[in-house]
Amino acid sequence: MKKYRNILIIGLLALSVMGTSFAEEFQKTGTTGFVFLNLPVSSRYAAMGETGISMPNGQADGLFINPALIAHTNAPNAFSATFGDWYLDTEHHSASYIRHIPLVGSVGVFANIFDYGDMQRTRFFAQDEVDAFTGDENNIYLNTGTFNAGAFAVGLSYARQMTDKFTFGANVKYVREHIAEYYAQNVLVDMGFFYQTEFSSLRIGAFLKNFGLETQYVNEKFKMPQQMTLGISFEPIGSLEDPTYVSVNVEAVHPNDMSEHINFGVESRIANLIVLRGGYKFGYEFEDFTIGIGVHFIFKGRNLNLDVSYMHHDYLESTLRYTLSMEL
C-alpha cells in the first residue's frame, strides 16, 4: 500500500508541475486548437460544476471525466449517451461503452462529437467586378452555397484497480476538426488516477487530458488544449453505497489556454430514486452556477439513469444537456 501511495503522490506532484508550466508558458502565446475537448460531456459532470474526477460511481460517463473511474463499474457492461445544445445553435453529442473483464480490468470505446452546423458560403467581388457578376453595385457578396464545420474524437479506454485503494486509467483518442474542406487531426492521450484514502470517505483524483504534440491547420501550428485537474470528494451524509447520501466535490483545474480556476459541486441521492445536483465555477468570466436533476429506475431488470443539467451564462444562451446511461 505504501508503494502505491508514494506512486500516487509522485504522480500528483508531476502533474501539478506540468500543469503549472503549461499555464505559464502558453498564457502569453495565444490560444489552442480542439477546444471542444474541454467542454463538459455528461449531464452529471456539467450539473456538478464540472467536477467528479474522484467519484467512482460514474459508470460509462467516467471515461470522459477520469478514465480511472471505469474500473469501478459494478456491472459487466455499461453504456451512456449524451445530447447537448451548446451556444449559438451548435450541438454537442457523446456516447461511450465499457466492458469489465475479470482479472484484466475495464476497457471502453467512446465518441465525442461537436457540430457547428451549416453556414453560408459567400464570394467577395471587387468593385470592378460588381456589374459584370452581380448586376447590383450595392451587393458585392454572392452566396455560393453552404459548408459545414465540426469536430470529433474517437478512442479507446483502459483502467485497472492496482489495489483496493489505487486505480489507474488512460484514454487514447484520434481527434479531427474541420471547416469545409480544411481539417486538422492528431492523436492524444489522457491519464487518470484515483485513490481511496483511509480517512473516512475522502477520495483523491487526478486527471491529465489531451496530452500530445502540436498539430497544424492549413499553415498554422497550434498546441493541444492540455488540462490538469486535481480533486477531492467525500460524503458528509451517508456513503455512495447507501440509498441516500450527500457528496461534496472540490477540484482545481490548470488549463494551458486560460487562467486556473476552482470548481465546486454537490450531489444528493434520495431513496435511490431522485438525484439532485448543483455546482459553482470560480475563475470564469461569464460562467458561474450549474444545476441538475437525475432519475434512477429499473427497466426490464436493467439499471437506467436519466440526467438533465443546466449551465448558466451571463451573455450567451444558457445550455441544457441530457444523458441516458445504463448498466447491462
N, C-alpha and C positions, 0 to 999 in steps of 0.2 A: 504493500500500500504506500509506504513512504517513497518508493521508487517512482510510482505513477504521480504522486503528489508533487515531487520535485520536477518531473517532466512537465506537468501542467503549469507550475509556477514559471519555469524557464520559457515555456511556450507563450504564456501571457505577457511576460516581460518583452520577449522578442516581438510579438505582435504590437505591443504598445509603442516600442521604439520605431518599428516600421511605419505604423500609422502616423506617428508624430512627424517623422522625417518626410513622409509623403506630403503631409499638410504643409510643412514649412517650405518644401521645395516647389510645389506646384501652385500655391495660392497666388504667386506673383506671375505665373507664366500663362495663365488662361484657363480655358475650360477643357473638359474631357469629352470623349465620344461615348456612345452606347449608354446614355444616361438613363434610359428606361430600365436598365438592370437594377437600379437603386430604388425603383418605385415599390411601394408595398404590394405584395402579391395576394395574400389571403385576407379575407374579411376579419378573421380573428386578430391577425397581426396588425392590420390597419386600425381596428377599433381600440386596441390597447396602446395607442400612441406609438406604433411601430416598435413594440417590444415583444419578447417571447423567446429569446435565444437560449434561455435556461428553463423552459417549460417542457418537460419530457413527454407530455401527453398531446403533442402537436399533430399526430397521425401523419397522413401523406403530405400535408402542408409543411411539415417540419423541414423538408429538404430545401425549401426556399428560405427558411428563417435561420436554420443552422443544421447542416446535414447530419451532425452527430445525433440529432434527436430521433431520426427514423429507426435507430437501433432499439428504441424503447416502445415500438408499436406492439400492442398486445395480440392482435390478430395476425394470421399468416399473410393476409393481403389487405391493402388499404388503397383507396382511390380518392382523389379530390379534383374538383373543377371550379374555377372562379371566373365570373364575368364582372367587369367593372367599367362604368362610364368615367372617363377622365376629362380634363379640361378641354374646352373649345371643340366639342363633338368628336374627340378621339376616344378610342376604346382599348381596354387592356384585358387580356384573357390569359388563363393559365390552366394547365392540367398536370397531374402527377399520379404515379402509381408506384407502390413499393411492395416488395416481397421479402418476407422474413424467412431465411434459410437456417435451420438449426445447425449449430457448430460453425457456421460460416459468417453470418451477420445479416444485415439487411441491404438489399440492392433496390435501386429505383431508377425510373426514367421520368423525364419531365419536359414540358414545353412552356415557354413564356413568350407571349405574342403581344405586340403593341401595333395598333393600326391607326395611322394618321388620317386615313380616308382618302377620297379622291379630291384633287384640286385642279383648278382651271389652268391650262397651259396657254400662254399668250406669246405673241411675237411683237417686238417693238419695231416701228418703222421710222426711219429718218425723215426729216421734213420734206426732202425732195422726192421721197417715195410715196408720200401720202396720197396724192391724187391718183397715181398710177395703180396702187394696190387697194386702197380703201375707198377712194372717191369721196372722202369726208375729211376735210382739213382739221376738224376738231377731234377726230378719232385716230390716234397714232398707235393704238394697240389692237391687235386682231386675235380673237380667240381661235385656237387651233386644236381644241380637244381637251382631254383631261389626262392627268397622270396620278399615280398612286405612290404613297410613301409609307414605310413601315419598318418594323424591326422584329426579330425573333431570336430566341435562344433555345436550343435543344441539348439535352445532355443526359449523363448517367451519374448515379449517386451510389456511394457505398459507406456503410457505417458498421461499427462493431463495438460492443462493450468489452473493453480490455479487462475490467474488473467490475464488481458490483457498484463501484463508485465512479469510475472513469470511463468515458466514451469518446471515441474519435470518429469523425466522418469527413467525407470530401465529395465535391462535385467536379466533373469535367464537362465543359459545355462548349458547343460551337455557337457563335453569335454572328449575326449578319444584320446590317442596316442598309436600307436602300431608299433612294429618291429617284423616281423614273428609272432610267437605265443605268444609273450610277449606284455603286454599292461599296461597302467596306465590310470586312469579315475578320474574325480572329478566333482563337481557342483560348479559353480562360479556365482558371481553377479556383474553387472555393475550398476553404478548410475550416472545420469547426471542432470545438472541444466542449465537453460537458463534464462537470464534476459535482457529485452529491457530497456535500460536506457532512461532518459528524455533528455539526452544531444545529440541532433542531431540524427544521425543514429547509435550511438555507442551501441554495444551489448556485453554482457559478458557471457562466457560459462565455465562450469567446468565439468570434466568427470573423474570418478574413475572407472577403469576397472580391471577385473579379480581378484576381491576380494574373497578370500576363504582360507580354511585351506590347509596345506601342504598335499601332497599325496605321494604314493610310487610306484616306478618302480622296480620290482623284489625285491631286498633287500635294495635299496637305496631310502631314502626320499628326497624330494625336495620342494622348495617353488613355489608359483604361480608367473607368470610374472606381478605383480601388477604395475600399471602405473597411475599416476595422472597428468592431463593436465588442465591448466588454460589458457584461451584465450580471446581475444577481436577481434572484426571486425567492420568495418564501411565503408561507401561509400563516397569517396571524390567527385565522379561524379554520379549523379542520385540516384536512390534507387532500391531496389530489385524488386519493382513492376513495374519499368519502362522497356520499350523495350531495352534501352541501359543504362548500368551502369558500374562502376568500383568499385570492392570491395577489401579491404585490410584486411588480417588476420595476427595476431601475436600470437603465442602460446608458453608457457613454459611447457616442459614435464619433469616429475620427475619419471623415472623408478626405480625399485628396483634391477636391474641387470646390470646397467651401469650408467655413469655419466649423469647429467642433460644436456638438450640441448634446443635450441630455434629454432622454425620453423617459416618461413615467407612465405606467399602465397598471390597471386593476381589473381582475376578472373574478366574478362571483357566480358560482353554480348553485342553483336552488333545487333541491329534491331530485337531482339527476335529470332534470327536465328543461328548465329555463337557465340560460346563461346571460348575465349582464356584464358589459364591458365598458371601460372608459379610459381615456388617456390624455396626456398633455405633453406637447413637444416644446422644449425650451431651446432657444437659439435660432429659431426660424424667423424670417422677417414677416411673413404673411400667413403662416400656418400656426395653429395652436391646439385646440381641443379636438378630440375624437370620441365617438360613442358607438356602441353596437349592441346587438342582441342575437342570441342563438337559441335554437330549439333542438333538443335531443329526443329522438324517438326510434322505435324498433319497427321495421317493415320486413315482413317475411323472414323473421329471425335474424335480420342484419341491423347493426347499429348505424344510424344515419344522423348527421348533423346538418342543419341549415342555418347559416350565419349571414347577418347583414351588418355592414358598417357604414358610418357617416364620417366624412372628413371635412372640417371647416376650412375655408379660405377667405381672407379679408376682401379680396377684389375679384378673383375668378369664381366660377361656379363651384359650389361645394359638391363633393362626389359621393356616390353610393357604390358599394361593392357587395356582391353576393357569392357565397361559397356553399357548395354541396359536397360533403365528404362522407365516406362510408368505410366500414371495416367488413371484410368478407371472410 
